[in-house]
Amino acid sequence: MNLNEEPLAKVVTPPMIDYEKEGLTFTEGVVYTVNNGREYRMDIVYPADAQGALPTVIWVHGGGWSDENLTRKYLPSRELAELAKKGYVTASIDYRLCQVAPFPAQIIDCKAAVRFLRANAELYHVDVAHIGAWGESAGGHLVELMAYSDDAEFVDEHNSGYSSRIQAVVPWYAPADLRKPRKSGEEMPQLYRNLFGSDDVEECHRMAEIASPVTYTGRKNPPTLLMHGDVDRLVSLEESKVMEQALREAGNEVSLVIVPGQGHGFFDGDEYYQEIYRFFEKTLK
């Protein structure tokens, strides 16, 4: 395989799921927050015969915080359906892209989604004490911030009486440290400047410090399952290695699954999803 001829990121077409046939309830397009008159939605799936509260997993899509083609519909739909069949609620969410509102709007929305689910726990069978998150690429970055930031950080007024804390997190090939380059005066990558909505170098460096999940690892954080391909040319494997080391040194529960021969995009191989099922079984059930 000539890596130079391979695309930087693999984009897949999620399979269509017949939720009713598979014994699942699918509720599409639930509005969980409104910002500047614009609605942001989630799709919720749970067993049709659900009784009482179930552990819940929120899916957060990637796309460089800006790709309008990658929405809550861009998800590992088969694997999330399997999670639901195992007795979980799953919720895939939209959030404000950076061309609509700069950081921290994205993480504010993600945390608002957690509070919405807690506020509507009875309606959607959500176990408020057992909520996890799973995301890829930019979504992996956001689920790390969901897991490691405090309740008082990155919040708005939506369902403000509820906690936005989560209890487990699975980041796929996530950018963990946005502070590079770190020297004052050096130019920030365009992707990050877009995220922060600024071309001012010092402002970008200030925001990069706030937006870097690795800077929150010294706290008591929920269990983390990191996954990263070893030939990822878009987000270096080193990002997840640095995150694993920082979490471990702080005494947090963390493991890193390195996926051999795979790059940036949904992983091929059932064994990697089985790891995720086992992780959520251990941490949320």
Secondary structure by P-SEA (a helix, b strand, c coil): ccccccccbbbbbbbbbccccccbbbbccccccccccbbbbbbbbcccccccbbbbbbbbbbcccccccccccccaaaaaaaaaaabbbbbbbccccccccccaaaaaaaaaaaaaaaaacccccccccbbbbbbccaaaaaaaaaaccccccccccccccccccccccccccccccccccccccccccaaaaaaaccccaaaaaaaaaaacccccccccccbbbbbbbcccccccaaaaaaaaaaaaaacccbbbbbbccccccccccaaaaaaaaaaaaaccc
